[in-house]
Amino acid sequence: MNKTNASRRTFQKVRRDSKPVGSCESELWKPTDARQMRLALKAAERFDLARKNKGRRNGPLGYTGLLVFRAMWRFIRFRDGCLCPSISRLMKACRLSRQAVVSALARLRSHGFLTWQRRLEYTGEAGVRGREVRQATNAYALAIPAAALAYVGAVAVPSDEVTRIRERAAFVADCERFAGAESPLGKAFAAWEAKRSTQPSLSSARNPSLGGFS
């Protein structure tokens, strides 16, 4: 390498196929919920147990794979599926070495429980060939492969379907509240409640005296 080319390098460590932060997350992150989390964890555990070879201690995911998978579900943000923990954060959460975490992530990915996109971010400093960049944390997406769903006898609800169900439930609840307040039955019930509140309570009312008895 000649001096000219060497002087133009920024020496920033950026992995191949990395995309800028903010340009790829919408393709990976989808809303989810606690129901999907419980289903995914159960599916992963049963998949690992069912696929474990006789006499072997661990299945295809292994103890560390299940541990990292559970940690990933703790880190995910349900409302939009945001998930981008660093390897160091996973190491601390799972109390595992770096190599153990990296190997667990690779196993989860190979069996369809996880995928990710490498990312880079701009440092804000000007480089010889443009803005300088550095490696950012990966953007992760969790999944439940069909092979694992077979062991729990369930069908995963797509992330966009989860959002649709939530919006429909909120809309129905609003309609019911409006109908209850504006319908004839709702108005009659409100009038009855108002009249009832002005009457003395049963505890304060006195029984009328009975003739011939004292």
DRENPA-571150 format. One record per residue: x, y, z of N, C-alpha, C in turn. Coordinates in nm, 4 decimals, m for minus. Layout:
BEGIN
VEXVEX      nxx      nyy      nzz     caxx     cayy     cazz      cxx      cyy      czz
VEXVEX        X        Y        Z        X        Y        Z        X        Y        Z
...
***
This chain:
BEGIN
VEXVEX      nxx      nyy      nzz     caxx     cayy     cazz      cxx      cyy      czz
VEXVEX   0.0849  m0.1197   0.0000   0.0000   0.0000   0.0000   0.0881   0.1242   0.0000
VEXVEX   0.0624   0.2169  m0.0924   0.1448   0.3357  m0.0989   0.1033   0.4344   0.0090
VEXVEX   0.1827   0.5371   0.0274   0.1586   0.6354   0.1321   0.0295   0.7128   0.1086
VEXVEX  m0.0040   0.7374  m0.0174  m0.1244   0.8155  m0.0474  m0.2493   0.7410  m0.0005
VEXVEX  m0.2572   0.6126  m0.0350  m0.3729   0.5342   0.0063  m0.3792   0.5178   0.1570
VEXVEX  m0.2640   0.4979   0.2209  m0.2616   0.4807   0.3659  m0.3080   0.6064   0.4366
VEXVEX  m0.2739   0.7228   0.3831  m0.3115   0.8480   0.4493  m0.4605   0.8763   0.4373
VEXVEX  m0.5285   0.8094   0.3426  m0.6705   0.8342   0.3225  m0.7574   0.7411   0.4068
VEXVEX  m0.6990   0.6449   0.4775  m0.7761   0.5528   0.5587  m0.8098   0.6157   0.6937
VEXVEX  m0.9284   0.5837   0.7438  m0.9695   0.6344   0.8756  m0.9438   0.5325   0.9856
VEXVEX  m0.9194   0.4073   0.9488  m0.8897   0.2992   1.0424  m1.0036   0.2714   1.1398
VEXVEX  m1.1260   0.3092   1.1034  m1.2425   0.2750   1.1838  m1.2827   0.1309   1.1537
VEXVEX  m1.3105   0.0534   1.2594  m1.3484  m0.0860   1.2429  m1.4981  m0.0965   1.2162
VEXVEX  m1.5346  m0.1258   1.0934  m1.6747  m0.1396   1.0537  m1.6910  m0.2727   0.9809
VEXVEX  m1.7859  m0.3526   1.0258  m1.8067  m0.4846   0.9674  m1.8734  m0.4743   0.8309
VEXVEX  m1.8493  m0.5745   0.7506  m1.9080  m0.5807   0.6166  m2.0604  m0.5911   0.6256
VEXVEX  m2.1280  m0.5331   0.5292  m2.2748  m0.5346   0.5185  m2.3436  m0.4533   0.6285
VEXVEX  m2.2719  m0.3638   0.6913  m2.3339  m0.2775   0.7923  m2.4116  m0.1657   0.7249
VEXVEX  m2.5283  m0.1343   0.7807  m2.6127  m0.0273   0.7289  m2.6214   0.0853   0.8306
VEXVEX  m2.6413   0.2087   0.7844  m2.6502   0.3217   0.8782  m2.7672   0.3061   0.9755
VEXVEX  m2.7465   0.3489   1.0981  m2.8532   0.3469   1.1985  m2.9704   0.4309   1.1487
VEXVEX  m3.0907   0.3752   1.1583  m3.2109   0.4451   1.1146  m3.2557   0.4105   0.9742
VEXVEX  m3.1759   0.3309   0.9016  m3.2116   0.2992   0.7627  m3.2659   0.1585   0.7440
VEXVEX  m3.2572   0.0745   0.8468  m3.2929  m0.0660   0.8289  m3.3862  m0.1205   0.9357
VEXVEX  m3.4101  m0.0443   1.0416  m3.4849  m0.0982   1.1553  m3.6305  m0.1308   1.1222
VEXVEX  m3.6920  m0.0526   1.0356  m3.8329  m0.0747   1.0032  m3.8553  m0.2109   0.9376
VEXVEX  m3.7524  m0.2668   0.8757  m3.7649  m0.3975   0.8127  m3.7597  m0.5107   0.9147
VEXVEX  m3.7040  m0.4836   1.0329  m3.6855  m0.5872   1.1337  m3.7829  m0.5746   1.2503
VEXVEX  m3.8011  m0.4521   1.2989  m3.8755  m0.4322   1.4227  m4.0250  m0.4205   1.3973
VEXVEX  m4.1010  m0.5047   1.4646  m4.2465  m0.5032   1.4586  m4.3021  m0.5086   1.6010
VEXVEX  m4.4182  m0.4497   1.6251  m4.4770  m0.4552   1.7598  m4.5022  m0.5995   1.8032
VEXVEX  m4.4921  m0.6232   1.9313  m4.5186  m0.7550   1.9866  m4.5817  m0.7374   2.1236
VEXVEX  m4.5995  m0.8450   2.1979  m4.6605  m0.8344   2.3295  m4.6166  m0.9511   2.4170
VEXVEX  m4.6662  m0.9515   2.5418  m4.6260  m1.0538   2.6382  m4.6736  m1.1922   2.5965
VEXVEX  m4.7866  m1.1987   2.5264  m4.8367  m1.3291   2.4809  m4.7386  m1.3935   2.3844
VEXVEX  m4.6879  m1.3146   2.2899  m4.5898  m1.3664   2.1957  m4.4617  m1.4067   2.2675
VEXVEX  m4.4252  m1.3311   2.3705  m4.3049  m1.3641   2.4467  m4.3197  m1.5001   2.5143
VEXVEX  m4.4332  m1.5223   2.5816  m4.4539  m1.6504   2.6497  m4.4560  m1.7662   2.5508
VEXVEX  m4.5195  m1.7444   2.4367  m4.5250  m1.8485   2.3345  m4.3860  m1.8792   2.2800
VEXVEX  m4.3075  m1.7764   2.2569  m4.1728  m1.7957   2.2013  m4.0817  m1.8703   2.2990
VEXVEX  m4.0887  m1.8342   2.4266  m4.0040  m1.9003   2.5255  m4.0425  m2.0469   2.5420
VEXVEX  m4.1716  m2.0748   2.5454  m4.2167  m2.2135   2.5567  m4.1756  m2.2934   2.4334
VEXVEX  m4.1921  m2.2335   2.3159  m4.1557  m2.3030   2.1922  m4.0066  m2.3334   2.1881
VEXVEX  m3.9249  m2.2378   2.2308  m3.7797  m2.2587   2.2284  m3.7381  m2.3694   2.3246
VEXVEX  m3.7967  m2.3718   2.4432  m3.7619  m2.4744   2.5414  m3.8014  m2.6133   2.4925
VEXVEX  m3.9216  m2.6257   2.4377  m3.9679  m2.7563   2.3908  m3.8931  m2.8010   2.2653
VEXVEX  m3.8590  m2.7053   2.1794  m3.7791  m2.7365   2.0601  m3.6432  m2.7907   2.1014
VEXVEX  m3.5800  m2.7267   2.1970  m3.4468  m2.7691   2.2408  m3.4523  m2.9073   2.3053
VEXVEX  m3.5556  m2.9327   2.3846  m3.5682  m3.0629   2.4505  m3.6001  m3.1731   2.3505
VEXVEX  m3.6905  m3.1452   2.2576  m3.7305  m3.2475   2.1609  m3.6192  m3.2818   2.0631
VEXVEX  m3.5357  m3.1848   2.0300  m3.4280  m3.2075   1.9329  m3.2971  m3.2533   1.9979
VEXVEX  m3.2987  m3.2688   2.1278  m3.1754  m3.3112   2.1968  m3.1486  m3.4587   2.1683
VEXVEX  m3.0274  m3.4887   2.1287  m2.9896  m3.6271   2.1015  m2.9787  m3.7071   2.2310
VEXVEX  m3.0104  m3.8340   2.2231  m3.0064  m3.9193   2.3399  m2.8653  m3.9245   2.3985
VEXVEX  m2.8586  m3.9048   2.5290  m2.7292  m3.9085   2.5964  m2.6561  m3.7758   2.5980
VEXVEX  m2.7079  m3.6764   2.5244  m2.6440  m3.5456   2.5228  m2.7040  m3.4561   2.6296
VEXVEX  m2.6237  m3.3658   2.6817  m2.6691  m3.2770   2.7877  m2.7533  m3.1627   2.7340
VEXVEX  m2.7195  m3.1118   2.6177  m2.7884  m2.9954   2.5604  m2.8481  m3.0276   2.4247
VEXVEX  m2.9523  m2.9500   2.3899  m3.0117  m2.9603   2.2587  m2.9445  m2.8664   2.1610
VEXVEX  m3.0064  m2.8410   2.0469  m2.9446  m2.7546   1.9455  m2.9257  m2.6101   1.9917
VEXVEX  m3.0104  m2.5606   2.0798  m2.9932  m2.4254   2.1321  m2.9029  m2.4235   2.2544
VEXVEX  m2.9162  m2.5237   2.3380  m2.8333  m2.5331   2.4570  m2.8807  m2.4411   2.5690
VEXVEX  m2.8254  m2.4641   2.6855  m2.8621  m2.3830   2.8021  m2.8320  m2.2357   2.7784
VEXVEX  m2.7151  m2.2068   2.7225  m2.6781  m2.0664   2.7010  m2.7646  m2.0026   2.5923
VEXVEX  m2.8040  m2.0815   2.4930  m2.8911  m2.0282   2.3890  m3.0260  m1.9864   2.4451
VEXVEX  m3.0851  m2.0709   2.5305  m3.2125  m2.0370   2.5926  m3.1977  m1.9183   2.6872
VEXVEX  m3.0831  m1.9113   2.7542  m3.0586  m1.8000   2.8461  m3.0521  m1.6675   2.7701
VEXVEX  m2.9806  m1.6661   2.6601  m2.9694  m1.5447   2.5796  m3.1044  m1.5101   2.5161
VEXVEX  m3.1800  m1.6101   2.4737  m3.3114  m1.5857   2.4141  m3.4053  m1.5203   2.5151
VEXVEX  m3.4040  m1.5665   2.6388  m3.4868  m1.5050   2.7434  m3.4429  m1.3617   2.7693
VEXVEX  m3.3115  m1.3389   2.7700  m3.2609  m1.2038   2.7926  m3.3045  m1.1097   2.6802
VEXVEX  m3.3039  m1.1592   2.5582  m3.3476  m1.0784   2.4450  m3.4925  m1.0342   2.4618
VEXVEX  m3.5769  m1.1229   2.5083  m3.7178  m1.0874   2.5286  m3.7347  m0.9880   2.6425
VEXVEX  m3.6432  m0.9878   2.7376  m3.6501  m0.8873   2.8448  m3.6103  m0.7493   2.7934
VEXVEX  m3.5236  m0.7464   2.6949  m3.4738  m0.6190   2.6435  m3.5643  m0.5572   2.5376
VEXVEX  m3.6503  m0.6358   2.4755  m3.7293  m0.5842   2.3635  m3.8326  m0.4828   2.4110
VEXVEX  m3.8609  m0.3841   2.3284  m3.9647  m0.2849   2.3574  m4.0903  m0.3257   2.2817
VEXVEX  m4.1949  m0.3626   2.3557  m4.3121  m0.4239   2.2953  m4.3802  m0.3348   2.1917
VEXVEX  m4.3872  m0.2052   2.2182  m4.4711  m0.1204   2.1326  m4.4199  m0.1096   1.9896
VEXVEX  m4.2903  m0.1272   1.9680  m4.2391  m0.1189   1.8311  m4.1370  m0.2270   1.7975
VEXVEX  m4.1040  m0.3139   1.8924  m4.0099  m0.4213   1.8653  m3.8643  m0.3812   1.8683
VEXVEX  m3.8354  m0.2609   1.9172  m3.6964  m0.2131   1.9218  m3.6102  m0.3083   2.0054
VEXVEX  m3.5005  m0.3549   1.9471  m3.4120  m0.4494   2.0152  m3.2709  m0.4337   1.9599
VEXVEX  m3.1826  m0.3760   2.0379  m3.0448  m0.3538   1.9916  m2.9457  m0.3570   2.1071
VEXVEX  m2.9474  m0.4620   2.1901  m2.8516  m0.4680   2.3020  m2.7102  m0.4954   2.2517
VEXVEX  m2.6149  m0.4462   2.3235  m2.4754  m0.4735   2.2896  m2.4362  m0.6112   2.3429
VEXVEX  m2.3281  m0.6645   2.2932  m2.2772  m0.7928   2.3424  m2.2409  m0.7804   2.4902
VEXVEX  m2.1858  m0.6674   2.5287  m2.1487  m0.6472   2.6691  m2.2710  m0.6506   2.7599
VEXVEX  m2.3802  m0.5923   2.7131  m2.5023  m0.5926   2.7938  m2.5568  m0.7339   2.8090
VEXVEX  m2.5513  m0.8126   2.7026  m2.5953  m0.9516   2.7107  m2.5033  m1.0328   2.8014
VEXVEX  m2.3749  m1.0060   2.7958  m2.2804  m1.0751   2.8833  m2.3133  m1.0493   3.0298
VEXVEX  m2.3438  m0.9240   3.0608  m2.3749  m0.8872   3.1987  m2.5072  m0.9466   3.2437
VEXVEX  m2.6080  m0.9436   3.1553  m2.7409  m0.9941   3.1915  m2.7402  m1.1443   3.2116
VEXVEX  m2.6640  m1.2147   3.1290  m2.6630  m1.3615   3.1342  m2.5464  m1.4185   3.2153
VEXVEX  m2.4533  m1.3311   3.2518  m2.3335  m1.3746   3.3246  m2.2574  m1.4807   3.2460
VEXVEX  m2.2350  m1.4471   3.1197  m2.1640  m1.5363   3.0303  m2.0446  m1.4642   2.9697
VEXVEX  m1.9516  m1.5423   2.9164  m1.8376  m1.4833   2.8470  m1.8801  m1.4322   2.7107
VEXVEX  m1.7953  m1.3532   2.6503  m1.8261  m1.3000   2.5181  m1.8428  m1.4115   2.4158
VEXVEX  m1.7534  m1.5088   2.4198  m1.7610  m1.6181   2.3239  m1.8884  m1.6991   2.3420
VEXVEX  m1.9315  m1.7177   2.4659  m2.0541  m1.7930   2.4919  m2.1755  m1.7193   2.4363
VEXVEX  m2.1795  m1.5875   2.4523  m2.2915  m1.5084   2.4004  m2.2925  m1.5114   2.2479
VEXVEX  m2.1776  m1.4916   2.1869  m2.1684  m1.4907   2.0407  m2.2092  m1.6263   1.9840
VEXVEX  m2.1656  m1.7347   2.0472  m2.2017  m1.8681   2.0001  m2.3517  m1.8932   2.0165
VEXVEX  m2.4090  m1.8460   2.1274  m2.5531  m1.8626   2.1505  m2.6336  m1.7866   2.0461
VEXVEX  m2.5921  m1.6661   2.0141  m2.6610  m1.5877   1.9118  m2.6552  m1.6583   1.7761
VEXVEX  m2.5408  m1.7159   1.7458  m2.5261  m1.7865   1.6177  m2.6189  m1.9078   1.6107
VEXVEX  m2.6333  m1.9801   1.7216  m2.7232  m2.0965   1.7229  m2.8689  m2.0535   1.7096
VEXVEX  m2.9061  m1.9485   1.7797  m3.0425  m1.8983   1.7691  m3.0738  m1.8549   1.6260
VEXVEX  m2.9769  m1.7926   1.5635  m2.9978  m1.7479   1.4256  m3.0078  m1.8656   1.3298
VEXVEX  m2.9244  m1.9654   1.3476  m2.9234  m2.0786   1.2548  m3.0522  m2.1601   1.2613
VEXVEX  m3.1216  m2.1563   1.3760  m3.2458  m2.2315   1.3909  m3.3703  m2.1444   1.3752
VEXVEX  m3.3538  m2.0192   1.3364  m3.4672  m1.9346   1.3018  m3.5313  m1.8583   1.4154
VEXVEX  m3.4693  m1.8554   1.5328  m3.5263  m1.7827   1.6461  m3.4830  m1.6363   1.6495
VEXVEX  m3.3870  m1.6031   1.5678  m3.3277  m1.4699   1.5765  m3.2645  m1.4327   1.4435
VEXVEX  m3.2716  m1.3055   1.4109  m3.1971  m1.2522   1.2972  m3.1471  m1.1147   1.3346
VEXVEX  m3.0506  m1.0651   1.2619  m2.9982  m0.9327   1.2943  m2.9403  m0.8651   1.1719
VEXVEX  m2.9221  m0.7356   1.1855  m2.8611  m0.6525   1.0821  m2.7485  m0.5725   1.1460
VEXVEX  m2.6305  m0.5850   1.0893  m2.5185  m0.5040   1.1388  m2.5423  m0.3574   1.1041
VEXVEX  m2.4996  m0.2691   1.1935  m2.5246  m0.1268   1.1729  m2.3975  m0.0448   1.1981
VEXVEX  m2.3958   0.0709   1.1376  m2.2884   0.1667   1.1610  m2.3504   0.3022   1.1927
VEXVEX  m2.2737   0.3870   1.2569  m2.3202   0.5218   1.2879  m2.2107   0.6218   1.2564
VEXVEX  m2.2536   0.7415   1.2219  m2.1581   0.8466   1.1881  m2.1084   0.9143   1.3156
VEXVEX  m1.9794   0.9440   1.3181  m1.9191   1.0026   1.4376  m1.9387   1.1535   1.4451
VEXVEX  m1.9769   1.2150   1.3333  m1.9893   1.3605   1.3303  m1.8607   1.4305   1.2923
VEXVEX  m1.7551   1.3531   1.2740  m1.6261   1.4095   1.2354  m1.6037   1.3893   1.0849
VEXVEX  m1.5340   1.4826   1.0249  m1.5076   1.4758   0.8809  m1.3845   1.3910   0.8541
VEXVEX  m1.3980   1.2967   0.7620  m1.2863   1.2142   0.7218  m1.2376   1.2519   0.5841
VEXVEX  m1.1310   1.1892   0.5400  m1.0745   1.2186   0.4091  m1.1713   1.1785   0.2990
VEXVEX  m1.2426   1.0693   0.3187  m1.3370   1.0203   0.2182  m1.4818   1.0500   0.2556
VEXVEX  m1.5048   1.1416   0.3416  m1.6400   1.1749   0.3843  m1.6517   1.1684   0.5351
VEXVEX  m1.7731   1.1563   0.5834  m1.7945   1.1492   0.7277  m1.7389   1.0187   0.7843
VEXVEX  m1.6737   1.0281   0.8986  m1.6202   0.9088   0.9622  m1.7331   0.8299   1.0274
VEXVEX  m1.7178   0.7003   1.0288  m1.8194   0.6119   1.0853  m1.7550   0.5172   1.1859
VEXVEX  m1.8409   0.4541   1.2640  m1.7957   0.3514   1.3570  m1.9046   0.2464   1.3692
VEXVEX  m1.8663   0.1286   1.4192  m1.9623   0.0202   1.4330  m2.0614   0.0495   1.5443
VEXVEX  m2.1895   0.0250   1.5176  m2.2945   0.0404   1.6181  m2.3454  m0.0981   1.6572
VEXVEX  m2.4316  m0.1041   1.7574  m2.4888  m0.2323   1.7971  m2.5794  m0.2861   1.6879
VEXVEX  m2.5904  m0.4162   1.6813  m2.6778  m0.4787   1.5817  m2.8240  m0.4513   1.6134
VEXVEX  m2.9060  m0.4502   1.5101  m3.0514  m0.4459   1.5264  m3.1018  m0.5893   1.5160
VEXVEX  m3.1682  m0.6380   1.6211  m3.2122  m0.7767   1.6270  m3.3633  m0.7868   1.6083
VEXVEX  m3.4071  m0.9014   1.5596  m3.5496  m0.9325   1.5491  m3.5689  m1.0761   1.5965
VEXVEX  m3.6676  m1.0961   1.6836  m3.6971  m1.2281   1.7382  m3.8079  m1.2939   1.6569
VEXVEX  m3.8075  m1.4247   1.6525  m3.9062  m1.4978   1.5731  m3.9333  m1.6333   1.6380
VEXVEX  m4.0403  m1.6975   1.5925  m4.0739  m1.8336   1.6347  m4.0824  m1.9177   1.5084
VEXVEX  m3.9841  m2.0002   1.4801  m3.9872  m2.0801   1.3566  m4.0993  m2.1831   1.3605
VEXVEX  m4.1451  m2.2220   1.2444  m4.2537  m2.3188   1.2347  m4.2175  m2.4509   1.3003
VEXVEX  m4.0903  m2.4890   1.2927  m4.0474  m2.6148   1.3526  m4.0661  m2.6140   1.5040
VEXVEX  m4.0522  m2.4975   1.5664  m4.0703  m2.4868   1.7109  m4.2176  m2.4766   1.7481
VEXVEX  m4.2966  m2.4103   1.6639  m4.4397  m2.3981   1.6910  m4.5086  m2.5344   1.6930
VEXVEX  m4.4539  m2.6298   1.6184  m4.5143  m2.7625   1.6140  m4.5129  m2.8291   1.7502
VEXVEX  m4.4196  m2.7896   1.8380  m4.4094  m2.8518   1.9693  m4.5013  m2.7881   2.0730
VEXVEX  m4.5630  m2.6778   2.0398  m4.6574  m2.6151   2.1329  m4.7987  m2.6138   2.0770
VEXVEX  m4.8153  m2.6639   1.9550  m4.9478  m2.6729   1.8957  m5.0160  m2.5397   1.8817
VEXVEX  m4.9428  m2.4391   1.8411  m4.9986  m2.3043   1.8278  m4.9501  m2.2429   1.6987
VEXVEX  m5.0167  m2.1364   1.6626  m4.9805  m2.0594   1.5442  m4.9444  m1.9190   1.5887
VEXVEX  m4.8285  m1.8724   1.5525  m4.7859  m1.7383   1.5935  m4.8702  m1.6331   1.5246
VEXVEX  m4.9053  m1.5304   1.5997  m4.9797  m1.4184   1.5434  m4.8802  m1.3202   1.4850
VEXVEX  m4.8901  m1.2839   1.3578  m4.7961  m1.1876   1.3000  m4.7953  m1.0575   1.3777
VEXVEX  m4.6818  m0.9895   1.3770  m4.6680  m0.8669   1.4549  m4.7672  m0.7602   1.4110
VEXVEX  m4.7900  m0.7493   1.2793  m4.8858  m0.6497   1.2333  m5.0276  m0.6866   1.2738
VEXVEX  m5.0537  m0.8166   1.2896  m5.1851  m0.8607   1.3340  m5.2068  m0.8247   1.4808
VEXVEX  m5.0992  m0.8302   1.5606  m5.1085  m0.7897   1.7012  m5.1495  m0.6435   1.7112
VEXVEX  m5.0887  m0.5600   1.6287  m5.1237  m0.4183   1.6283  m5.2680  m0.3977   1.5864
VEXVEX  m5.3133  m0.4710   1.4841  m5.4513  m0.4566   1.4378  m5.5501  m0.4971   1.5467
VEXVEX  m5.5210  m0.6053   1.6176  m5.6106  m0.6517   1.7242  m5.6201  m0.5487   1.8354
VEXVEX  m5.5071  m0.4892   1.8711  m5.5074  m0.3867   1.9758  m5.5902  m0.2658   1.9341
VEXVEX  m5.5717  m0.2201   1.8113  m5.6461  m0.1038   1.7641  m5.7955  m0.1338   1.7576
VEXVEX  m5.8312  m0.2538   1.7152  m5.9725  m0.2892   1.7073  m6.0348  m0.2948   1.8473
VEXVEX  m5.9611  m0.3511   1.9436  m6.0126  m0.3600   2.0803  m6.0352  m0.2209   2.1392
VEXVEX  m5.9423  m0.1287   2.1127  m5.9583   0.0077   2.1628  m6.0772   0.0770   2.0975
VEXVEX  m6.0962   0.0526   1.9668  m6.2089   0.1136   1.8962  m6.3418   0.0600   1.9492
VEXVEX  m6.3506  m0.0708   1.9698  m6.4740  m0.1310   2.0215  m6.5048  m0.0782   2.1608
VEXVEX  m6.4014  m0.0629   2.2451  m6.4227  m0.0118   2.3805  m6.4760   0.1309   2.3771
VEXVEX  m6.4219   0.2132   2.2866  m6.4713   0.3507   2.2733  m6.6170   0.3523   2.2279
VEXVEX  m6.6519   0.2665   2.1332  m6.7902   0.2604   2.0850  m6.8855   0.2176   2.1954
VEXVEX  m6.8431   0.1214   2.2766  m6.9285   0.0746   2.3851  m6.9502   0.1835   2.4895
VEXVEX  m6.8463   0.2581   2.5184  m6.8607   0.3677   2.6151  m6.9548   0.4744   2.5619
VEXVEX  m6.9420   0.5079   2.4335  m7.0292   0.6094   2.3743  m7.1737   0.5613   2.3706
VEXVEX  m7.1924   0.4361   2.3297  m7.3281   0.3819   2.3218  m7.3921   0.3753   2.4597
VEXVEX  m7.3117   0.3415   2.5602  m7.3654   0.3323   2.6951  m7.4086   0.4660   2.7502
VEXVEX  m7.3419   0.5722   2.7093  m7.3748   0.7047   2.7618  m7.4876   0.7700   2.6841
VEXVEX  m7.4968   0.7443   2.5529  m7.5916   0.8155   2.4686  m7.7190   0.7368   2.4368
VEXVEX  m7.7195   0.6060   2.4583  m7.8375   0.5270   2.4267  m7.9485   0.5524   2.5284
VEXVEX  m8.0750   0.5243   2.4938  m8.1856   0.5406   2.5893  m8.1637   0.4633   2.7174
VEXVEX  m8.1125   0.3430   2.7057  m8.0873   0.2636   2.8252  m7.9808   0.3287   2.9127
VEXVEX  m7.8757   0.3811   2.8473  m7.7707   0.4469   2.9236  m7.8211   0.5711   2.9931
VEXVEX  m7.9045   0.6498   2.9245  m7.9604   0.7708   2.9854  m8.0537   0.7353   3.1017
VEXVEX  m8.1359   0.6312   3.0853  m8.2265   0.5892   3.1915  m8.1483   0.5425   3.3140
VEXVEX  m8.0410   0.4697   3.2890  m7.9600   0.4224   3.4012  m7.8941   0.5393   3.4738
VEXVEX  m7.8463   0.6388   3.3974  m7.7846   0.7562   3.4596  m7.8859   0.8331   3.5429
VEXVEX  m8.0103   0.8468   3.4920  m8.1145   0.9158   3.5677  m8.1481   0.8403   3.6952
VEXVEX  m8.1516   0.7082   3.6851  m8.1813   0.6264   3.8027  m8.0716   0.6401   3.9078
VEXVEX  m7.9470   0.6441   3.8625  m7.8349   0.6611   3.9542  m7.8407   0.7974   4.0228
VEXVEX  m7.8764   0.9027   3.9473  m7.8861   1.0361   4.0061  m7.9974   1.0423   4.1094
VEXVEX  m8.1111   0.9815   4.0803  m8.2235   0.9812   4.1744  m8.1895   0.9004   4.2987
VEXVEX  m8.1197   0.7905   4.2774  m8.0844   0.7035   4.3892  m7.9878   0.7715   4.4839
VEXVEX  m7.8985   0.8540   4.4278  m7.7997   0.9205   4.5121  m7.8608   1.0253   4.6030
VEXVEX  m7.9802   1.0759   4.5670  m8.0446   1.1789   4.6501  m8.1299   1.1183   4.7595
VEXVEX  m8.1577   0.9889   4.7544  m8.2393   0.9252   4.8558  m8.1546   0.8860   4.9758
VEXVEX  m8.2156   0.8825   5.0986  m8.1392   0.8428   5.2175  m8.0992   0.6974   5.2074
VEXVEX  m7.9849   0.6662   5.2632  m7.9368   0.5299   5.2587  m8.0199   0.4423   5.3503
VEXVEX  m8.0158   0.3142   5.3260  m8.0935   0.2209   5.4049  m8.0478   0.2176   5.5497
VEXVEX  m7.9191   0.2418   5.5716  m7.8668   0.2357   5.7069  m7.9196   0.3493   5.7932
VEXVEX  m7.9527   0.4665   5.7301  m7.9988   0.5816   5.8058  m8.1504   0.5873   5.8149
VEXVEX  m8.2203   0.5076   5.7319  m8.3669   0.5106   5.7348  m8.4172   0.4350   5.8572
VEXVEX  m8.5362   0.4796   5.9102  m8.5942   0.4155   6.0283  m8.7180   0.3403   5.9890
VEXVEX  m8.7350   0.2260   6.0484  m8.8548   0.1465   6.0198  m8.9780   0.2139   6.0788
VEXVEX  m9.0918   0.2150   6.0098  m9.2129   0.2746   6.0663  m9.2632   0.1919   6.1805
VEXVEX  m9.3259   0.2595   6.2768  m9.3783   0.1890   6.3946  m9.4996   0.1067   6.3546
VEXVEX  m9.5127  m0.0075   6.4163  m9.6224  m0.0986   6.3870  m9.7335  m0.0767   6.4898
VEXVEX  m9.8578  m0.0610   6.4411  m9.9684  m0.0359   6.5325  m9.9893  m0.1506   6.6299
VEXVEX m10.0086  m0.1147   6.7599 m10.0336  m0.2157   6.8611  m9.9078  m0.2734   6.9217
VEXVEX  m9.7907  m0.2281   6.8717  m9.6654  m0.2798   6.9279  m9.5770  m0.1626   6.9638
VEXVEX  m9.5015  m0.1756   7.0676  m9.4110  m0.0704   7.1098  m9.2715  m0.1249   7.1229
***
